[in-house]
Amino acid sequence: MKIKAIKSYPVRVGQGSQLVVKVEADNDLYGYGASGLSTRELAVVGAIQHFTPFLVGKDPRAIGGLWQEMYRSQYFEGGRVLTAAISALDIALYDLKGKMLGVPVYELLGGKQRDYVDCFASLRFTTLDDLLEKAQVLVDHAWKVLRLAPAEFEASESPNQFEPRDSIALLAEWMIQLRQTVGKAITIGLDYHHRLSVPETVSFIQRMPVGTLDFIEEPIRDESPGAYQALRNM
């Protein structure tokens, strides 16, 4: 079995974008993968085009070896775009191999370890009413974990301008009202999409009563692991 073709499909999914990658073999089997580098899908398409001449004609079952060659055989290793492309191709190769063997992919990764996986519901909102109404709908449908994606600045007079201090003051109050609305049993997390600094994150957390927020996701940028350690120590 050899890789015959690799195709990329930048698509819209809900309110976001995604890149689906298809690896086709010469026996009519195929596998699908996806890149997680949202909003930069075309850059990943370019990287996949660079990898394609190397991959076509190779045995798709040699997943580990192909990964190592894709990562190590280029002068500039790593980086978000290149690793996103490798990741999408890697997933597609596992999907293809699972179909060839007639087993789900988890059987290739050590077998099933649980019968279910807890999930959260993502909730994007721009106003307090928007937040409370959508949260109540999710709770009524038995969701136990809410992961919030705030976009409150889009409803302001300057939708393209984000002011951290204004956001901190506003969202801290909204989180308190949300907790009062959904009760204590619901897990509430908020993804700040790396818009804050370490001191701003601490300020945001300290503005809310204990038990208001269960987790905060990606409040600061990831270039400095030491910054996250400093935040944890606070």
Secondary structure, 3 states (H helix, E strand, C coil): CCEEEEEEEEEEECCEEEEEEEEEECCCCEEEEEECCCCCHHHHHHHHHHHHHHHCCCCCCCHHHHHHHHHHCCCCCCCHHHHHHHHHHHHHHHHHHHHHHCCCHHHHHCCCCCCCCCCCEEEEECCHHHHHHHHHHHHHCCCCEEEEEECHHHHCCCCCCCCHHHHHHHHHHHHHHHHHHHCCCCEEEEECCCCCCHHHHHHHHHCCCCCCCCEEECCCCCCCHHHHHHHHHC
